[in-house]
Each structure stands twice: as structure tokens, then as C-alpha cells.
């Protein structure tokens, strides 16, 4: 027996005709097609136009990534937990793919700025009366064969000018390198 299914938008409650595609609000609680929440083309267009992102500000708190969003219409969403992946940023609200892509572009600029001074790699070399490092930051700054030492106060001194934020990371890497070297010399397994 063939039955007729009336298409009624779950948002505006108006009947509509099917186009090439049917849109629906995803609901993980049901697998029953009869309970699918259909969305009409008008409500879909309204939803897409609502999520025009004007500004976004990313920040981390306790190791979790958050974003504050301001929409073109002035609406503001604050402290939304989010995840950046594969050219999109997923947030705790259902938003169009175009808005997720826009958020990713803003996120990428924020992340690149945040990481520009972080060490990408660092290699130490030791020879008679000379200890040096070669390293590169994610921002592309390179420092090759720079001699260094720690003064009596434990402060890292370098033979050429290095930004303090990079020097701090080199000091941290050196302490790990030195501890691993001592452990290896004593026959410890790391």
C-alpha cells in the first residue's frame, strides 16, 4: 500500500513541496523516519543568513578551546567550547558549514599568531668549551649554531640576540636534554 507523506517544516509548521533534497534537523535520539524534523527551504535560508559571523575571538582555558562569536546582526555567543579540524571549527551550536569555515579562517590566524614564537625544533651540540643550539620557531625564525651558557644566577646567555620567549623555551629544552644525557651516562633507561 502506498501512503502520502505531507512535508511540514518542524520550525515554521507550514507545509511545503519537496525539491531536489530534503533538509532535516539531525536528531541522534531517533532512527524513526516518521519523527524526522524536516526543515523547509525558507527556514533553511533564514538559518544560513542568521549565522553570518562578523567577529570571533578564540581563547584557551584549562586546556580547552573556546570562542566568543559576534554575528552580523549583533547577536553575541560567549564561551562556546569548540574544536578545530579539517578546515572547520565545530562549536556547541548547530551552524552552517559556511560559518564553520569562516570560524576556521579566524582560528587559523589566531593559532598561527599564538604559535609563531614556539619552537618547532631544537638541536644541541657540544664540543670542547662550547655548547650551542640550532633551532627554528613555527613563525619561521631560525637560529643556527648559537653558543650559550648559564650564568651564576642560572640565566641563559647567548652569543647573539635571541628573543626572551625563545630563550625560555631553549632553557627548558636544555634541562630535558641534560637530564636525559645524565640518565644515559648512568646507564638508566629512559
C-alpha positions, 0 to 999 in steps of 0.5 A: 500500500502506498501512503502520502507523506505531507512535508511540514517544516518542524520550525515554521509548521507550514507545509511545503513541496519537496525539491531536489533534497530534503533538509532535516534537523539531525536528531541522534535520539531517533532512527524513526523516519516518521519523527524526522524534523524536516526543515523547509527551504525558507527556514533553511535560508533564514538559518544560513543568513542568521549565522553570518559571523562578523567577529570571533575571538578564540581563547584557551582555558584549562586546556580547552578551546573556546570562542566568543562569536559576534554575528552580523546582526549583533547577536553575541555567543560567549564561551562556546567550547569548540574544536578545530579540524579539517578546515572547520571549527565545530562549536556547541551550536548547530551552524552552517558549514559556511560559518564553520569555515569562516570560524576556521579562517579566524582560528587559523590566524589566531593559532598561527599568531599564538604559535609563531614564537614556539619552537618547532625544533631544537638541536644541541651540540657540544664540543670542547668549551662550547655548547650551542643550539640550532633551532627554528620557531613555527613563525619561521625564525631560525637560529643556527649554531648559537653558543650559550651558557648559564650564568651564576644566577642560572640565566641563559646567555647567548652569543647573539640576540635571541628573543626572551620567549625563545630563550625560555623555551631553549632553557627548558629544552636544555634541562630535558636534554641534560637530564636525559644525557645524565640518565644515559651516562648512568646507564638508566633507561629512559 
